[in-house]
Amino acid sequence: MEIYKTNEDQSDQLVWRTEVVKNNLNPSWEPFRLSLHSLCSCDVHRPLKFLVYDYDSSGKHDFIGEFTSTFQEMQEGTANPGQEMQWDCINPKYRDKKKNYKSSGTVVLAQCTVEKVHTFLDYIMGGCQISFTVAIDFTASNGDPRSSQSLHCLSPRQPNHYLQALRAVGGICQDYDSDKRFPAFGFGARIPPNFEVSHDFAINFDPENPECEEISGVIASYRRCLPQIQLYGPTNVAPIINRVAEPAQREQSTGQATKYSVLLVLTDGVVSDMAETRTAIVRASRLPMSIIIVGVGNADFSDMRLLDGDDGPLRCPRGVPAARDIVQFVPFRDFKDAAPSALAKCVLAEVPRQVVEYYASQGISPGAPRPCTLATTPSPSP
């Protein structure tokens, strides 16, 4: 069955085509969802045309019949429990040629409901805060920072790729973060005073308060941190994912859309703890949390693409699938010659959908929109 809406110029536009039910003269099609805009341009009185065909593998499907309706009619006709709508499916050719022709069958609509679908903006306007955490790869594979070939080289002439990615992505991220304070961590380095390897140390060296003021503060802490640490390894990502998952777990228990966590990972290569990282991501997929991974340098990022889940649901080693896709991987090298906004747009493309997807899956609606307040200057007294 195909559904068409009638446009302003009286042309017909296809808006939905059902699946094919083979070898069945009494088919039942699967329920489906359509936006009201797609179905009828938000005009509940706009004519809709329904065409029914008998499937043919050659593509020359046999036309069975048609009928017309409106969304208003369908909604009213199924408003009460157990109430159904029925239409005679008419083939005009048979109707005009056959005297006793009544119809080519009956089409029954069992249910038609309207669901409110909240948008990312609804949640933001309702007070949901996006909390960004930055994690930077300080493993030895980045190269000695004193070398001009190092990905961590602090050259006065050209910001390194880590700094470029931080500025491009962080500059956009901070517009969504109300307090503009970013917890910033490093992983894979030996840190003072004992120079033990850490995979989730605060780059400002204040474990009690790892937050930095705006992205400029993250960059300043990164510059101060780099000469004080020893790049080492391995590239373990699971610890920082689990660390950000802790506040997300507490947020989940509130049952409200108040804070959504986004972890921004900047890394140069292959993950060493892949099994633990997959487990951490699968666990985080059930929390109000997303992970953005920016690949820096020219390494083989095959493992990162696996974590992205675009080729199918990510599974932990025990086979448990992720509840939803929360990882977005972007190789920085694809954007070296592009404007910073191009990288930021690609990196953040999936976050709004992931925010809406999480809260919708939990049945959590956005809070009431917060009123806008205008700053006013009182008039001087006479």
Backbone hydrogen bonds, N-H to C=O, Kabsch-Sander energy under -0.5 kcal/mol:
donor,donor_aa,acceptor,acceptor_aa,energy
2,E,51,L,-2.9
3,I,16,W,-2.7
4,Y,49,K,-2.9
5,K,13,Q,-2.4
6,T,47,P,-1.7
7,N,5,K,-0.6
7,N,11,S,-3.2
10,Q,7,N,-2.1
13,Q,5,K,-2.6
15,V,3,I,-3.1
16,W,3,I,-1.3
18,T,1,M,-2.6
22,K,20,V,-0.7
39,L,35,S,-2.5
40,C,36,L,-2.3
41,S,37,H,-1.8
42,C,36,L,-1.9
43,D,40,C,-2.1
44,V,42,C,-0.7
46,R,43,D,-1.9
48,L,69,S,-2.9
49,K,4,Y,-2.8
50,F,67,F,-2.9
51,L,2,E,-2.6
52,V,65,G,-2.7
54,D,62,D,-3.3
55,Y,53,Y,-0.6
59,G,56,D,-2.2
61,H,59,G,-1.5
62,D,54,D,-2.0
64,I,52,V,-2.8
65,G,52,V,-1.4
66,E,90,I,-2.1
67,F,50,F,-1.6
69,S,48,L,-2.1
72,Q,44,V,-2.5
74,M,70,T,-2.2
75,Q,71,F,-2.6
76,E,72,Q,-2.4
77,G,73,E,-2.3
78,T,74,M,-0.6
78,T,75,Q,-0.7
79,A,76,E,-1.1
83,Q,80,N,-2.2
85,M,109,L,-2.1
87,W,107,V,-2.1
89,C,105,G,-2.9
90,I,66,E,-2.6
90,I,88,D,-0.8
94,Y,91,N,-0.6
95,R,91,N,-2.5
96,D,92,P,-2.0
97,K,93,K,-1.1
98,K,94,Y,-2.9
99,K,97,K,-0.5
101,Y,98,K,-0.8
104,S,89,C,-3.3
107,V,87,W,-2.6
109,L,85,M,-2.7
110,A,108,V,-0.6
117,V,115,E,-0.6
118,H,116,K,-0.6
123,Y,119,T,-1.6
124,I,120,F,-2.2
125,M,121,L,-3.1
126,G,122,D,-1.3
127,G,124,I,-1.6
128,C,123,Y,-2.6
129,Q,258,T,-2.8
130,I,176,Y,-1.2
131,S,129,Q,-0.7
131,S,260,Y,-2.9
132,F,130,I,-0.6
133,T,262,V,-2.6
134,V,183,P,-2.5
135,A,264,L,-2.9
136,I,185,F,-2.5
137,D,266,L,-2.2
138,F,136,I,-0.5
138,F,187,F,-3.0
140,A,232,Y,-3.9
142,N,139,T,-1.8
143,G,140,A,-2.1
147,S,144,D,-2.7
150,S,147,S,-1.4
151,L,142,N,-2.6
153,C,150,S,-1.3
154,L,145,P,-0.6
155,S,153,C,-1.2
155,S,158,Q,-0.6
162,Y,151,L,-0.8
164,Q,160,N,-2.5
165,A,161,H,-2.6
166,L,162,Y,-2.5
167,R,163,L,-2.5
168,A,164,Q,-2.4
169,V,165,A,-2.6
170,G,165,A,-0.6
170,G,166,L,-1.8
171,G,167,R,-1.4
172,I,168,A,-0.6
172,I,169,V,-0.7
173,C,169,V,-2.6
174,Q,170,G,-2.5
175,D,172,I,-1.3
176,Y,173,C,-2.0
177,D,173,C,-0.7
178,S,176,Y,-0.7
180,K,177,D,-0.5
182,F,212,C,-2.6
184,A,210,P,-1.9
185,F,134,V,-3.1
186,G,201,F,-2.7
187,F,136,I,-1.9
188,G,198,S,-1.5
189,A,198,S,-1.4
190,R,230,Q,-2.9
191,I,189,A,-0.5
191,I,196,E,-1.8
195,F,191,I,-1.9
196,E,191,I,-0.8
198,S,189,A,-2.5
201,F,186,G,-1.8
203,I,184,A,-1.8
205,F,202,A,-1.9
209,N,206,D,-1.2
212,C,182,F,-1.9
214,E,180,K,-3.1
214,E,212,C,-0.8
217,G,213,E,-1.4
217,G,214,E,-0.6
218,V,214,E,-1.4
219,I,215,I,-2.6
220,A,216,S,-2.1
221,S,217,G,-2.3
222,Y,218,V,-2.5
223,R,219,I,-2.3
224,R,220,A,-1.9
225,C,221,S,-2.5
226,L,222,Y,-2.1
228,Q,225,C,-1.7
229,I,225,C,-0.7
229,I,226,L,-0.9
230,Q,190,R,-2.3
231,L,229,I,-0.5
232,Y,138,F,-1.2
232,Y,188,G,-1.8
236,N,234,P,-1.6
237,V,235,T,-0.6
240,I,237,V,-0.5
241,I,237,V,-1.8
242,N,238,A,-2.8
243,R,239,P,-1.9
244,V,240,I,-2.1
245,A,241,I,-1.8
246,E,242,N,-1.0
246,E,243,R,-0.6
248,A,244,V,-1.2
249,Q,245,A,-2.4
250,R,246,E,-1.7
251,E,247,P,-2.4
252,Q,248,A,-2.2
253,S,249,Q,-1.4
254,T,250,R,-0.6
254,T,251,E,-1.3
255,G,251,E,-0.6
255,G,252,Q,-1.2
256,Q,251,E,-0.6
258,T,256,Q,-1.3
260,Y,129,Q,-3.1
261,S,288,P,-2.3
262,V,131,S,-2.9
263,L,290,S,-2.7
264,L,133,T,-3.4
264,L,262,V,-0.6
265,V,263,L,-0.7
265,V,292,I,-3.5
266,L,135,A,-2.9
266,L,264,L,-0.5
267,T,265,V,-0.6
267,T,294,V,-2.0
272,S,235,T,-2.8
273,D,235,T,-0.9
274,M,272,S,-0.6
277,T,273,D,-2.7
278,R,274,M,-2.8
279,T,275,A,-2.0
280,A,276,E,-2.4
281,I,277,T,-2.5
282,V,278,R,-2.5
283,R,279,T,-2.1
284,A,280,A,-2.3
285,S,281,I,-1.7
286,R,283,R,-1.2
287,L,284,A,-2.3
289,M,287,L,-2.2
290,S,261,S,-2.0
291,I,326,I,-3.1
292,I,263,L,-3.4
293,I,291,I,-0.5
293,I,328,Q,-3.0
294,V,265,V,-3.0
294,V,292,I,-0.5
295,G,293,I,-0.6
295,G,330,V,-2.2
296,V,267,T,-3.6
296,V,294,V,-0.6
301,F,299,A,-0.7
305,R,301,F,-1.9
306,L,302,S,-1.6
307,L,303,D,-1.9
308,D,304,M,-1.4
309,G,305,R,-0.7
309,G,306,L,-0.8
310,D,305,R,-0.5
312,G,309,G,-1.2
316,C,320,V,-2.4
319,G,316,C,-2.8
322,A,314,L,-2.7
323,A,282,V,-0.5
326,I,324,R,-0.7
328,Q,291,I,-2.3
330,V,293,I,-2.5
332,F,295,G,-3.4
334,D,331,P,-1.4
335,F,332,F,-2.4
336,K,333,R,-0.9
338,A,335,F,-1.2
342,A,339,A,-1.6
343,L,339,A,-1.0
344,A,340,P,-2.2
345,K,341,S,-2.4
346,C,342,A,-1.9
347,V,343,L,-2.8
348,L,344,A,-2.3
349,A,346,C,-0.8
351,V,348,L,-0.6
354,Q,350,E,-2.4
355,V,351,V,-2.6
356,V,352,P,-2.2
357,E,353,R,-2.8
358,Y,354,Q,-2.2
359,Y,355,V,-2.1
360,A,356,V,-2.5
361,S,357,E,-2.0
362,Q,358,Y,-1.3
363,G,360,A,-1.1
364,I,359,Y,-3.0
365,S,363,G,-0.6
370,R,125,M,-2.3
